[in-house]
């Protein structure tokens, strides 16, 4: 997966800042929450969609042989690694990759603002209008430049790490500062929604985890956790053994009594039941009863990162079973530490090529409306629906017949 695929990037429709009415016509319009519209028109006023239709409108700007679709949603990123040109290795064992990523972080400049800005520009240029970002410091807020043009809306999940119980109060203080907006450099911005990310079962004490879930519930904040990502994680939870113990001990972070023997991902799923918005990042090795639980809790979404999953050589992801069960599912790119780029469109094209049996309409939803729902933003974006923000991506279509989705996924994306 080191070669960058020859798929051009999407582009967000350039809209004027004036509040006057704008109207755009295209060969195909994909509202996502309704069937595609041939020779469709999207009307916009003051940055909001006012109408989507196929009526003749002489005032509409004809964009030609293109498709209009909602801005893409990247439900999981780590923008601080956006300056990496290729994924770090080795990919196996997983803890060796973590060590390499930690080394890469330490070897780079202490201030990650430039890298985060680079990542924000990359996702914006890739037609993305909403991002679920794991923020390891307040640097994200400094990186958001309000003069930089139309930037993606960001759900900023503040990462919290602390397996030793002694770190609980300090991490809770960071979480409270983040949610309140009182952290250094965390200037208030309407473009950022604040959430929490207790990192993973191997890096967060169960008591800290439960306290962070309670804090998210109190603030009605979204929460994300990396869960059931590797078999080594399952071994650590169940038996307190394996490669994670070796790594954590080397980091000076291993506490043998922290994780009760016989633990499993289910212990981390149950507390999420009462949150408004919760994300299970990856979920590669969830068991059947854990999928049953997710099926019953639409507030919890799984974020599947297809090309990152392939990079690590995991067993096949249960994403198609999740779809069949009606489990809330979205897609993300993870970071450039495990992915050659941050383009959600390429994730969808990868799935289209690997799984041609899957309805392409479903794939498009995964990268748009389903992602917006997972991040608690479907009332604002994710579909071309009157009243929502005018987040619109443009795709150059080939001169071919067939279904609108065949044309869409065979098309070149306007840049």
N, C-alpha and C positions, 0 to 999 in steps of 0.2 A: 504494500500500500504506500510505497514511497513516491510513486509517480503521480503527479497531479492529473486527474482525469480531464479529458478534452471536452469539458462541458462549460459553456460560457455562463457567466454570472447573471442573475436577475438584476433588475433596476426598479427602484421605486419611482412612481410617476412624479415628475416635477410639477409641483403646484405653486401657483402664485400666492402671495401673502394677502392679497386684497380680499375683502369679504364678498366680492361680487360673485355671481353665479358662473360656474365653469361646467362644460359639458364635453365628454369624450366618447367617441364611437370606435368600436373595434370589431374585427371579424368574429371573435368570440369573447363573451364576458362570462366568467366563472364566479357567480355569487357565493358558491360553496354550500350555503344553506338552502339552495334551490337549484334546479337543473341549469346547465349552461344555456346561454342566450346567444343565438346566431345574430350577427350584425347588431349587437347590443350597444346600449348607451348608458353611461353612468353620469349622473348630474351631481354637482358638488356646490356647496355654498358655505362660506366661512369655515372651511376645513372639515365639513361634515357631508356625508352622502345624503342627498335628498331624494333621489329616485334612481331606479335601475330598470330599464325597459328595452323593447325593440321597436319603439315607434320612431317614425322619421322625425328628425330634429335638425332643421337646416342650420341651427346655431352651433351644433356640435362640431368639435374639432375631430376630423377623421384621422385616426392614427394608422389606418391601413391594415396590413396583414399581421395583426398582433392579437394576443389575448390579454385581457385584463383580469387579474385575480387579486385576492387580498394580499396585503403585505405578509411575508412569511414570519413564522414564529419559531425561534430557537429556544426551546424550553430549558436547555441546560448548557452553560458555557463556563469556562474559567478564563476570562479575558487577560489575566496577568501574564499568561504564557503566549500571547499573540505574536511576540517577536521571534518565536522559534520557527526556523525555516522547515524543519522536518521533525516528525515525532521522535521522542527520545527512546532509547533502548537500553537493555533488552526488554522485549515485551513479556518474557517469561523468565523466571517466576515473577508474579505480580509485585512482590515486595522489592525485587531488584529494580523494577521499573519505578516504583515509588522513590527508592533511594536515588535513582538517576534524576528524577524530577526535582527532588529536594536539592540535589547538587546543582542542577541547572538554575534553580531559583537563587541559590547562594552565590553563584558565580556571576550573576547579572547585577546590574546596578541596583542599589538599595531602593530606589524610588521607582515603583512600577507604573507611574502615571503614563509615561510615553507608550509603554506596551499596551496598556488598557485603551488608550486613545487609538492606537493602531488597530486593535481588535474591534473597537466600536465603528471605526471607518470601514473595516472589512465586512462586518455584518450588515452595515447600512448599504454598502455597495452591492451586497449580495441579495438585495431585495427584502431584507428583514426589518420588520417594524416593531417587534417585541422580543425581548431577550430575558431569559432567566439566568442571572449571573450569580456565581458564587464569589462573594467579595471577602478577601482575607484581611482587608484593612480599609480605612476611610479613603484610601487613594482613589477609589472609584469616583467619589464625589468631586475630587479635584480634577479628575480626567474628563468629566462632562463639561464641555465648553458650549455654553448657550449660544455663542456666535458662530458655531461650526455648521449651521444649517440644520436640516431636518434629521434629527438623531432618533434611533429606536427608543421606545419606551422600555425602561429597565425595571425588572423585579430584582432587587438587590438582597440576596440571601446572605446575611453575615455569617461567615464560617466560624464555628466555635469548636475548639479542640481541647481535650483534657481527660485522659483516662485516669490519671491519678486523682483521687478524691480531693487532694489538697488544692487542685486548680478550680474547683467548682465555683467558689464565690467570685474569683477574678473573672472567669468566663461569663458568669451571669451579669457582672457589672458591665462588661463589654456589650453584651446583648441588650441590656437596658439602655445604654448610651446610644446604640445604633437605632433602636426603635423610637427613642425620644428625639433623635436628631441632635443630641448634645455632644456627640463625639467630635474630636478635633477634625477640622476640614470638612465635616459632614454638613455642608450648607444645604438648606432646604431647597428642593427643586420639585416642580410639579411633574417632572419627567421620570421620577424614581419612586417606586413603591418599596417599602422596607419590609424584609422578612428575615427569618433565621434559618441557619443550616448547621445543626449538630452534625458534624462531618460524617461519621460512620460508627458502627458498633465497636470497631477495634480502636477508636480514637476518642471516644466520649464515654465517661463513666455513666452507668445506668441512672444514678441519682441526678447527675447533671442533665442527662437526656430528658428525664421526666420533668425537671424544673424548667427546661427550655420549652417543652411542649406546653406546660402550664402558662408560661410567659406569652407564647404565641397565641394561645387561646384568649388570654386576658386582653391582649392588644388587637385581637382579630387579625393577626398577621399571618401570611403564608409561611410554610415551613418545608424544607427539603432535607432529605437524608440519603446518602449513598448506602444502599442496602442490598444484600444478597448479590454482591458483585462478583465474588469468587468463591470457589469451593474451600479455599484456605480460610476465608472468613467464617464459613459454616463450621469448619473444624475448630477454630478458635472459640466460637460461641459454645459449641457442644462439649469440648474437651479441654480447652485452655492449652492447646498444643499447636505446633506447626510453625510455619515460616513467619507468621505475624509476631509470635513470641520472640523469636530471634531478632527481628527488626526493631520491635518496640524496646527490647532490652538494650540494644545498641544505641537507641535514641535516648535512653534513660527515662523511658515513659511507661515501662511495663509494671503493672501492679497486679500480682497474681490473684488477689482476692476481689478484684474489681468486677469481673464478669462471672455470675453464678454458673456453675457447671450445669450442662443440659439446656443452656440458652439457645435461642434460635431467632431468625428474623421476625417470627410472629410476635415475639416479646416487644419488638420495636414498632410493629404495625398497630397493635391494639391501642396504644395511647393516642394514635392519630385520628381515631374514629370521630371525636367531637370537634376537630378543627374545621374551619371553613374551607381551607385550601391546604393540601399537603401533597408533596411530591416524593415518590420513591424513585431515586435515581438508579438506573440500570435494571435492578430486579432480575438479573440473569438466572438466578438459581432459586427462585421462589418455589415452595412446595405446593401441592394440590390444595391443602386446606388454607394456605395463605392466599392463593388465587380465589378460593371461595370467599374469603373475607373481603378481598378487594372488590369482588363482584357485588357485594352487599353495601359497599361504601363508595359512592360516586365522588365524594369529596377528595378521595385519595387517587392520584394519577401516577402511573408509571411512565418514566421518561426513558425511551429506548434510543441509544446512540448507535446507529447501524454500523458505520465505518470504524468507530472505536471498538465496538464489539468484535468486528472481524479482525482488527489489528491484534487483539489479544488472543485470538484463536479460541474463544469460548465455545462451549457447546451451543447448538442452535437456540436462539432466544425464543421464549414462548409468546412472542408478540401476536402471532396469528391466533393462538388459542385465547389470548386476552381479548382480541377483537371479537371473536365468536362468543365469548362470555359477556360481552358488553362492559368490560373493564375500561375505565378511563385511561387513555394512552396518548402520548405525545412523542415527538422526536426532538433530539438535540444533537449538537456536534461534539459535546465535551470540549476539550481544549486542543490546541496545536501540539500538546505533549503526546497525544495519541491519534491525531487526525491531521491530514495535510492541509486542511483549511477549515473555515467556519461557515460554510455555505450549506444551508438547510436544503436548498434545491438539489444539491448534489447527493444529499442523503436520500431524498425522495427518488432521484434517478437511479441511485444504487439499488434501492429496494425494487424499483420497477424492473431493472435488469435481472436481479436475482430471483424475483418472485413474480413472474408475469401473470400468474394465475390470480393475483390479488387485484380486486377492482381498483382501477386507477383513481376513481373518485374518492375511495377510502384513503389512498395515499395522500391526495391533495388535502383532505381534511386533517390528516395527521400533522401536516406542516403549516396549517392555518387555524381553523376553528377549534380543533381539538387541543392544539397547543395553547390557544387563548383561554379556553375553558380551564385547562390544567393550571394556568397561572392566575386564574381568577379575573380575567380581563375580557371575557367573551361579550360583555355588555358594551365594550368599547371598540373591539377590533376582532379580526379573524374571519369575517365574512363581509361581502359587499351588500350591506343591509342599510336602508334608510335610517338615519339617526346615528350611525356609527362613524368613527373617525375615517377620513378619506385616506386610509393606508392602502395604496394600490400598487401592485407590481405589474410590470409589462413584460410580455414574452413574445419574441418574434417567431411567427409560425411558418412552417414550410408550406409550399404550394402542393398540398397532398389532400387526398380524399380520406374517407374513413370517419371514425367517431371524433368528436371534439377532444376527447382525452388522448386519443392516438396522436392527434396533431399537437396537443400541448406538450406531451412528453417527448415528442420527436423534434420539438421546436428549438430554435436558438433564442436565448434570452437577451432581450434588448439591453445594451449597456451604453 
